[in-house]
């Protein structure tokens, strides 16, 4: 095969600059990662993440290639480098330093930590290559001292990175997160099984016993601390980290840790609680993605100090003797850049990443030192503090806009999924204090209700007989309560996403068309949460529900049905007009199966229909016709948010830390601190609906509840019609 006719001048230029180009690129990538790698924890910018990912992958590859070029050049018998070999060996030591990477990013994703063994092998291989490069210059290497000093620093830095990857790997991280053995739990489970009592209930009673015996400790950690005492809140998070880090790898909590944490968080306000969780997640990010665990040890401090001193000595030595060796000016300048870059970047890493911006370091400071920490260091953002937003109305109207032609063309070619393409059109909303307060107050209510019930049962009958009676009585509830419980507990794995889509569309209609101007702030919070959940539901459905079932079919059929309705009404141009049009046609849309005319033909969905459009219209109709619809909608949306956070795998929550963070992760960790599970969530919903059912008798005939049938604006319904409508709602959503 004939070779391409490359001019000799080009070949010579390539031979001269390929090594130097790789070294300059390697230095640039190190500087970029030091300056910007930590930004990914507080930004959802896909462009920034792409650049960091590219730099992370290129940095290792370029440094390894450059070391290979050096050894190849030194062993080339056809070419004599003269005293350049001494400088090449010096550069090889710096490349080893670059392979150690910056302190702010040892792994791009959690999966990278699992490759620590590969990095160990690479460490051995690259150290041998650099050693061989230095060996070839002996005994006449005039730069042997600075070369050896930088070589030692490079080995230390590379070993730090490999050690950090190992410590953050799932096997080691899991083994260090194991709770202390407690055989009493197994005994309790066996007794519960024999007595035919739910183990979760026994645990609740045990928690009451633990609570009775706790005096002080973690339950007092918020005492005397206000939301402005950020250093104390950081120290609280640092103390909680060891107990709760095992949640990431699927471990549970001891009863005492869970109960003491729950009691503490019940005494906090939403600002303090969210701040502590923000600190906890920040510390967790540092543990799994940076070198903080390795560096913050006595041996780590010693190595860092010696390494910095070694580079300074190497710089001084080279500055004194470089001109005597007759190196080219460009090569001297490049070497100075490597030396100064190593000093500056290491200083930035130590001062910023290991001290000023490290919550692990600041949280571990003793009280006599912590009072000197400037408040500005603690007020910085540790996550994006935003939630991505989209809604199904906008999604269905997008085809009317300018970019719809490109959108449809790409979708038709099958290049991109029809659901995922609209990732280009999302926007974000800031997580306001109102959103945080609404979430925390509801979760706090659930926790308080759970504990009050457990305490009451424990007080009445210490042996647990009352628990058995409690569950028997629940099975004998009235028919109305059975229907309410069926509806409120429809948050199973397969039913979760359809119910979420139903409530999302109903929320859009209700919040747009309801004319109560006194609740605008509540509606704004609901729309933010609803649109956030819809974004996750469409873009990352497995985050909210591991078991999708036929979810994609239901989603696509719902979208098709909504689009058909919009095509029938050509004058719709924005979301508000769309919701108003749906409201005007609720009397025909809120029918099973959905029936309406399109293009002169009647279209009817039969029993096998999967579209949720009519379900959402029925729900919206009931919400709009009831005076307490907003409060019940709020509770249901909160329940769906809590359920989604609890269903998400812990490792997925951990993955979000390096992608700007997710509100869902905050909700998940907050639920753990408050001792909440799906059972407590269902009990809260049932209690809410019980109160609603009890108060329904006092309502006017045209007032309705979310779970009881309501009269329309022109007529009233009797009790039989109410029961029939409730059965229809439950059966349809099941």
N, C-alpha and C positions, 0 to 999 in steps of 0.2 A: 504494500500500500504506500503510495507516494506521500511524502510529508508536505505540509503546507509551506509555501515559499516565504518564510519569515526572514526579513532582512537581518543581517548580522548585528547592525546597530541596535535594533530592537531587542535582540537576544542579550546583548551585553548590558543594555539598560535594565532589562528584567533581572538579570543575574545580580546586578549591583543593588537594585532597589527592592527586590522581593523580601529580603530579610529585614531591611530597615523599615519597609512599609508595614510588615507584620508587627514589628516592635512598636511603631508609632500607633498603629490601630489598637494594639493590646493596651497601651497606656491610656488611650482615649476611652476605651471601653471600661477600664477600671475607674477612671474619673467619673464617667457617666453613671455607673452603678453606685458609687459612693454618694454622689449628689442626689440621685433620683430614685434609687431602688426602694427606699423607705416610703416614698410618696404613694406607692400602690395601695398601702393600707388605708389611705384616706381619700382615694379617688376612684370613681367608677369609669374613668375615661378608658375606652377600649384602645385608643391610640397610644396612650401612655403605657398601658399594660403590654401592648404589642412591642413597643420599643424596648421596654425592660426585658421582656422575654427574649427578644432578638439579641440584646446585648449579653444577657446571661448565657445563652447558648454559644454565641460567637466568642466570648471571652476565653473559655476553656479551649475551644478549637484553635483559635489564633495562637495562643501561647504555646500549645503543644506542637503546632506546625512550625513555629519559629524555632523551638528547641531542636526539632528535627532538621531544619535548614542549617542550623549552626553546626551540628555534628556532621552533617553531610559535607558542609564546606570544609571543615577541619580535616576530614578523612579523604578529601579529593586529592589524589596523587598528581593529577594533571594541572593543578592550580596551586600556586603558592600565595598565602595570605600575609606572609611576613609577620610583623608584630600585631596584625589585626586579630590573630587568634586569641591573644591575651584579652583584647576588648570583647571578642565574641563570647569567651568564657564568662566574662563579667556580665554581659547581657543575659546569658543563660541563667545566671543566679537571679536576676530580676524577673525573668519569665517564670521561674519557680515561685517567686513571691506573688506574681500576678495569679498563678494557678490557685494560690491560697484564697483569693477572692476578698472582697470587702467584708467588714463586720456586719453590714446591714442586710446582706442577703447570702445565706448559705444554700438555700433551696428556693426555687421559684414556686413549686407546688409541694403538697405533702408527699406525693409519690416520689419526689426526688430524694427524700430522706431514706427511702427503702433501698436506694442504690449506694449506700455507704460502702459496701464491700467493693463495688466497682471503683469508687474513688480511692479506696485503700490500695487497690492494685495499681491504679493510675499514679498514685503517690509514689509507690515503689519504683515504677517504671520511669517516671520523669526524674526522680532523684538520681537514679542510676544514669540516665542520659546526661543530666547536668554534671554529675560527678565525672563521667567519662570525658565530657567536654573540657572540664578543668584539668583532668589528668593529662590530656594530650598537650597541654601548654607547659607542663612541668619538665625540668626544674628551672626553666628560664623565664617564667612568667613574672614580669615586673609588677603586675597588679594582683599578686596572689593573696595579699592580706585583705584588701577590700572585697575581692571576689569571694574569699572564704567567709568573711563576715556576712555578706549579703546572702550567700548560700545557706548559712545557718538560719538566718531570719526567714528565708523562703521555706525551708523545711518545717520550721515551727508554724508558720502561717498555714501551710498546706495541711499539716497534721491537725491544727485547730479546726479547720473546716471539716476534715474527715471525722474528727471526734464529735463535732456538733451535729453532723448528719446522723451518726450512730446514736447519739443521745436522744435525738428527735424521732428516730425510727419507731414504728409501731411496737415492735417486740420489746425494745428497751424502755420506751416511754410507758408501755403498758405494765411492764414488770415493776417499774418504780411507782406506779399509780395504784398498785394493789392495796385494797383496804386491809386493815389488820384482821386476822382470823377471828371469827366470832361464831362458834358452833351453836350458840343459843338460837340463832335464826332458824337453823335446820330443825331444831327441836320444836320450835313454835310452829313451823310449817307442818310437821308431822302431826302434832296435836290438833291443829286446825283441820287437817284432812280427816282425821279420825272423828272429830266432832262435827264434821260436815259444815264447817264455818269458813267463809271466805278468808284466805290468808291476808288479803289486803286490809280487811277489817281488823284482824288481829294486830297487824302492824300499826293501825291507827290507835288501837288501845295501848300498845306498847309505847307509841310516841307520847301518849298522855302520861304514862308512867315516867318516861324519861323527862318530860317537861316538868313534872312535879318534883323531880330530883335535881333539876338544874338550878343552880344559884350562881349567877355571874357567868363568866366565860364569854362565848361568842354572842350570846343573846344580849349582851350589854355593849357590843362594839359600837353601836350608833349613839349611845348615851352621851350627851354633851357635845355631839358633833353636829354642826349645821352644814347645809349644802355648800357654804362658802369655805369650809375647812377642808380644802382639797387635799392637802398633804395627809391629813388624818384618814380621809376616805381612801386615798391610795394605799396607806398602810393597812387599812381594813382589807382591801382587795388582795394585797400581798399575803396576808394571813390566811385568807380563804382559798388562795390558789392551790395549795398543797392538797386540801380536802376535796376540791371540785375538779381538778385537772383530769382525774380518772374518768369523768363523764365522757370525755372525747373518745376514749377507746371502749366505751360501753360498760364501764364499771358503775355500780351503784354507790350509795352513801350509807354510812353507818347511821343508825337511828339517832344517835346523839348529835352527830354532825348536822343531819338534816333538820332536826327539831330546833337546835340552837340557832341555826341559820334562819329558819323560818321565823322564830320569835324575834330575831334581830331585825329582819326586813319588815316585819309588821310594824315596828316602831319608827321606821324611816319614812320620809316623804318621797315622792316620785323622782325629784331631782337628785337626791342622795343615792337612791337605789340605782337609777340608771347610770350615775357617775361611777359607782363602785363596779357595776358590771362592765362599763367601758374600760375601766382600769384592768379588770380581770382578763378581758379579752385581749387587751394590749399586751399584758404580760404573757399570755398564752402565745400570741403571735411571735414575741421575741424568743420564746423557748423553742418553737418549732421551725423558725425561719432565720434566726440570726445566731451569732457566736456568743451571746451573752452568758449562757450557762457555762461555757468553757472558759471564757475570759474571767468571769467573776469568781475565781478561785485563787488561793494563794499562789499556786504554781502558775496560773494564768497571768497574774499580776507581775510575777517575776520575769516570765518570758517576754511580756510586753515591754517592760522596762529595759531589759537587756537588748531586745530587738531594736528598739528605738535608738538606744545608745550605739549599737553596732552600725546602723545606717548612718548616723552622724559621723562616726569615726571613718567610715568608708568614704563619705563625702569629703571630709577634710583631707584624707590621704590622696584621693584622686585630684582634688584641687591643687595640691602641692606638687604632685609628680606627673600630672597628665602631659604637660607640654614637653617634658624630657623624653617621652617615648615617641614623639613624632607622629601622633595620630592625626587624621584629617579633621579639619575644623567642624565639618558636619557631624562626624562621629563623636567628637568631643561634646558638641552641643546636645546631641541625642542622649549621651550618657549623663550629662548634667540634668537633662529633663527627667530621666529615669530616677536619678537620685533625689532631686527636688520633689518630683511627683510622689515618690515613696514617703518622704518626710511629711509633706503637706497632707496627703490622703490619709496617712496613718494618724496624724494629729486630728484631722476632722473626724475620723472614725472613733477615736478615743474620747474626744471632747463632746462630740454631738451624739454619736450612736451608743456609746458605752456609759456616758454620764448624763448629759443634759436631756437627751430624749429617751432615755431608758427608764421605763417605769419599774422594771425589775430592780435596777440599781437604786433609784430614788426611794422605792418602797421599802428597801432593806435597810435604809439608813436609820440609825438610832435617833431617838427624839432630840438629843442635844445637838445633832447635826442637821436634822430635818428642818429646824426652824429658820435656817439660813437659805433655804431653797427659794429662789424668786418665784412669785406667783405666776409670772408669765410662762414659766416652764410647764406649769400644770394646767394652764388654760388652753393649751394648743389642742387641735382636733386630733383624735385617734382613729376616726373612721369618717366616712363620707358625710354622715348625718343627713343623708337623703334616701328617698325610696323612689325607685323607678316606677313610672306611671303609664298606664294605657287603659283604654276601655273598649268594650265590644262595639259600642255605637260608632266610635271613630274608626275602628277597624273595618266595620262594614261600609262606612262611607268613603273610605280611602280610594276606592276604585273610581270615584267621581273626580278625583283631583288630577293634577298635571302628571304626577309620576306614576299614575295607574297603568299607563301603557307599558312602561318598562317593567313594572311590578308583575303584570299579567304575562308578559313575554318570558321573563325569567322563570316564573312559576310553571308556565306551560312546557318549558324545556326540561323541567325537572331538576334544574341546577340547584335550586334552593327550595326548601320546604315551604308550603303555602302559609304555614303558621309562623315560621321563624323569620320570614323576610321582614316583617314589620318591626324587627329590632332596630331598624334604621330610623324609626319614626317615634320612638318613645321620648318622654321627657321626665324630669325628676322634680320632686317636691321635697322641701326641707322637713325633717321630722321636728315638728314644733313641740313646745312644752305642753300644749293642749293634747296632742296625740300621746305623749308619754304619760301624762296624768291620767288620761282615760284608760289606757292599758293597765297601768299600775294599780289604779283604784279598783278596777274590776277583778284583777288577779288577787289583790289583797282581800277583797270581799269573799272570793271563793275560798281562800285559805282560812280566813277567820270563820266562815260558816262550817267548813270541814272540821276545824279544831273544836269549835263549840259543840258540835254534834257528838264528836268522839269523847270530849270531856264529860258531856251529860250522860252518855251511855256508860262510860267508865265509872262515874260517880254512883249511878243507880245500881249497877251490878258489876262488881270488879271481876267476876269469873267469866263474863262474856255471854251469859245467858240472854241478856237483853239484846245483844247483837243478833242472835238467832231470831228472837221475836221481831226485831226491827225488819229483817229481810222477809219474814213470813208476812208481816203486815203490809209490806210494800207490794207483795204479790196479790194481795186481796184488795187493792185500791179500786175505786169506782171506775166505771167504763170511761168516763170522761178523762180521768187521770191516766188511764191506760193509753188513750189516744194521744194525749199530750206527751206522755213519755215516749211513745213510738216516734212522734214527730221530732221531738227535741233531741232524741238520741240517734237520729239518722245522720251520723257523722262517721260512718264506717269507712273502711279503706276505699271500696269501689264507689260508694255513694257520695264520698266527700267532694270530689271535683264537680260532679253535676250539681250538687246542692250549692256549692260555692258560685258556680256560674249563674244559677238561678237567682241567688241573692245579689250577685253583682249587678245583673241587669235590672232587677227590681230596685236596687239602690239608686242606679242612674235615673230611673223614671221617677222615683219618689222624691229624691233630693232636687230634681229639676222642676218638677211640677207641683210640689207642695208649696202652699202660699203662706206658711207660718214663718214670718220674718224674725221671730224671737229666738229661733233655734238655728240660725245661720252658721254659728261656729260649730255646733254639733254636726250639722250636715257636711260642713267642710272636712271635718275629721273623718266622717264616715266615707266620703268620696275618696279621700286620700288612701285610706286603708283598703277600700274596695278595689280601687284601681291598682294598688300595689299587689294585692292578691291576684288580680286578673293578669297582671304582667307575669308573675311567677307561674300562674296556672297555664298560660299560653307558651311561655318561653322555657320554663323548667318544671313541667308538671310532676316529675319524679321527686322533686324537692319537697313538694307538699304531700304527695301520696305515692308510696312505693308501688302500690298495686293499681295500675291504670285501668285494667279491664277494657271496656269498649269506649273509653273516654274520648279518644280522638274522633271516633265516629259521631258521638253526641255533639262534640264541639263543632265539627264541620257542618253537620246537618242543622244545628242551631244558626250558624252563620249564614248558611244558604237560605233558610227560612226568613231571617231578618232582612237579608238583601232583597228577597222577592217582595217583601212588604215595602221596602224603600223604593223599589222600582215602580211599584204601583202608585206611589206618591212622589212624583218627579220634582216637586217644588222643595223638597227637603234639601237644605244646604249645609246645616251644621248640627251639632249634637243637641242643642236646645230645641230646635224645630223637630228633630227626630223624636225626642222624648215627648214633646207636646202632641205630636201626631199619634204616637202609640197610645197616649192617655185618651185621646179623643176616640180611639177605636177599641178601647179595652172591653167594651161590651161584646164585641165580636171576636176579639183575640183571646179572651179569657174563657175559651171553650175547649173541651177535650172530645175528640181530636181537633186540632186547630183547623179551621175552615175559613177560607176567604177567597175572593175572586182575584185572578191575575190574568191579564190579557184576554179577558172574556171567558175564561174557563175556570171552573171550580176545582180547587185543589184540596184534597183531604188527606191528612195523615192517618193511617190506620193504626191498629194496635201495636204494630212493630215500629212505630215512629220513635226516633231517638232525639228529636229536637226538644229543647227545653224552653223554647220561646213562649209557649202557652203557659207553662208553669210559672215563668217569671211574670207574665201578665196577670195571672190570677193572684199571685203574691202581691204585686204592686197595687192591684185593685183593692185588696184587703187593707194594705197599709194606708192607702190614700183615704179610705172610708172610715178609718178609726182614729180616735183622738190620741191614743197612746202608741200609735204605730212607730214613731221615731225611736222611742225608748226600747221597744222590743226589737226593732231592726238593729239598733246599736248592740244589744246584748247578743243577738245571733251572729252578727259580723265579728264581734269580739271572740265568741266561741269558735267560729271558723278559723280565725287567726291563731288562737291558742292551739286548736287541734292541728293546724298545719305545722306550727312550730314543734309540737310534740312528736309528730309523725316523721319529721325530717331526721335522717340519720345523723348521729353526732359528728361523724367524719365530714359530712357535707357542710355542717355548721362551721367546722374548723377550716374548711377550704375557703369559705367566704371571707375569712379574716384578711387574706392577701388580695382580695378583689374589691376593696372599699367597704367591706362589712355589710351586713344585712340586719334590718330591724327584726327579722324572723329569728336571728341568732340571739338577740337581746331578750326577746320574749321567751325563747327556749331556756336560757340560763336563768332568767327571772322565775320561771315556773319551777325550776329545780330548787332554787333558793327558798321558794315559798312552799315547797313540798307538794306540788300539784301533779296530778296525773289525769288520765282520761276519765276515770271514775268520778273524781271530784268535779270535773267539768260537767259531766252529765247530771250529777246531783244539783249543781248550781242552776243549770237550765231547767230542771224539773221544778225546783223550788220557785224559780222565777215565774214559770207558767202556772204553778199552783196558786201563787198570789194573784196572777192575772185572772185565773178562772174564778177565784173567790170574789174578786172585785167586779166581775163582769155583771153580776146581778144588779149592781147599783147604777149601771150605765144606762143611758137613754137608748131607745130601740135602734137608733141609727148609728150607735157607737159600736166599734168592733175591736177585737183583739187579733193578734197575729195568728193564734192557734185556734181560735173559735170563729165560727162563721159570723159574718156581719151582714147587715142589711145594706142595700144599695142606697143611692141618694134619693130614690123614688119609692122604695118599698122596704118592708121589714120582713124578717124571717122568724119562723118558730123554732122550737127546740129540735124537732125531727129534722128539719132542713139543715140546722147547724151540725147535727151529728153526721148527716149524709155528706155534707161538704167537707168535714174534717176527715172522714174516711177516704174521700176522693183525693184530698191533698196528700195524705200519708201514703196511700197506695201508689199514687203517681210518682212521688219522690223516691219511694222504695224501688 
